[in-house]
Amino acid sequence: MTDSSPTEPTGRRVLVLAHTGRAEVRDVARACVKALTGHGIAVRLLSNEARDLGLGEDAAGGLVETTDPDDVPGEGCELALVIGGDGSILRAAELTRETSTPLLGVNLGHVGFLAEAEQEDVESTIAAIVARAYTAEDRLTLDVQVFHGKEVVWSTFALNEASVEKAARERMLEVVVEVDGRPLSRWGCDGVVCATPTGSTAYNFSAGGPVVWPEVEALLMVPLSAHALFARPMVVAPTSVLAVEILANTGSGVLWCDGRRTVDLPPGARIEVRRGARPVRLVRLHQAPFTDRLVAKFGLPVEGWRGAAERRRRDHSDTDA
């Protein structure tokens, strides 16, 4: 990355979030901070991550500032640059949800479906931030509530999925699932995944659910190893309300949201999932089709495809005619 010395402050601010437990991520994060401040853009870091990076508020001519996760990290920031894997982006969604700060992920993890850039793209990513050459798209989220009787005892959100799972490995979970206030089926199962289109390539994908293009507004419900006549993945309207009731005479369960936030579910608990009131905003640097992302991230074989050549041949034929 190009070496830069701090210039006059521009009044712009970027939140940088990094998985600082990895040396490789720390190196990239330091380089990003140096490059951004070199263009006069202030960088906000979580205080513990600043310590891990060896950066204090006197760094880069005072263009580095620190905050705590319990504050509002994204307030006043034009975007959050997230360095790590998809887990880091899910964590960033938690930290910035209150301010709807757009998230720009640089993937240093494995698949990195939520990330927009790879490690080798860091320099061009910084250039795009400096030039404001990016857009932000809203991603549908889930609002999740847990009821004991009529009382809401826990509520949260999810960008990828909310999964109700059995707590004991040796015993199935007995549930009744509901869509739009009407019972659909009773399942003895390992659990139920309720997912967004964004999460369709995460746990939902592993559970055998459909891949849904991000621009499609829908909610997904996928049973996990259900023993039932009707136990198929379902795609419902974004206005639908999904519910999972754990039968009173069955074992306990556990609810996981994005694999990060969890709560125990006693027999009789009811979990309601609906479209989130507040989307998560993801930064896009280019308009590559989602199909290309699927092919790249999953390494899908496309050898022998003749589509582009066939279209060119037809176009030439039409012109000649």
Summary of the structure (lengths in Angstrom):
residues: 321
radius of gyration: 22.6
end to end distance: 51.7
largest distance: 74.1
contacts: 1039
relative contact order: 0.13
helix: 25%
strand: 34%
